Amino acid sequence: MTTKYAASKILGLSVIDLMKNEKLVKVVKEEFEKELEAKGNYRTPLPEGTNPPLH
């Protein structure tokens, strides 16, 4: 098994673990919210009113 396939398998199995365990999802969401609060909200570096190129 190559590394890229092993990584895909690990990510896929992690998603399955999360889907099976509501308590784990709650813990992960709380941790994510704490990280967002600690780092502050994301602010785009683009000037207001501009859009990034989509091509």
ZAMARGU-4260 file (C-alpha; in steps of 0.2 Angstrom, whole numbers, plus 5000, padded with zeros to 4 digits):
<rodrens>
0) 5000/5000/5000 | 5007/5017/4995 | 5008/5032/5007 | 4994/5041/4998 | 4982/5027/5000
5) 4986/5024/5018 | 4983/5042/5022 | 4966/5041/5013 | 4961/5025/5023 | 4966/5034/5039
10) 4955/5049/5035 | 4941/5038/5029 | 4941/5028/5045 | 4942/5044/5056 | 4927/5050/5048
15) 4918/5034/5051 | 4923/5035/5070 | 4916/5052/5071 | 4900/5047/5063 | 4898/5033/5076
20) 4902/5043/5091 | 4891/5058/5095 | 4901/5062/5111 | 4917/5063/5101 | 4909/5075/5088
25) 4904/5086/5103 | 4921/5086/5110 | 4929/5090/5093 | 4917/5104/5090 | 4920/5112/5107
30) 4939/5111/5104 | 4937/5119/5087 | 4926/5133/5094 | 4940/5136/5108 | 4953/5137/5094
35) 4943/5150/5084 | 4940/5160/5100 | 4959/5160/5104 | 4964/5165/5086 | 4950/5177/5082
40) 4939/5176/5068 | 4945/5174/5050 | 4947/5190/5040 | 4950/5190/5022 | 4965/5199/5016
45) 4955/5205/5001 | 4949/5223/5001 | 4931/5225/5005 | 4920/5224/4989 | 4932/5214/4979
50) 4931/5196/4973 | 4945/5184/4970 | 4948/5178/4952 | 4939/5162/4949 | 4949/5156/4934
</rodrens>
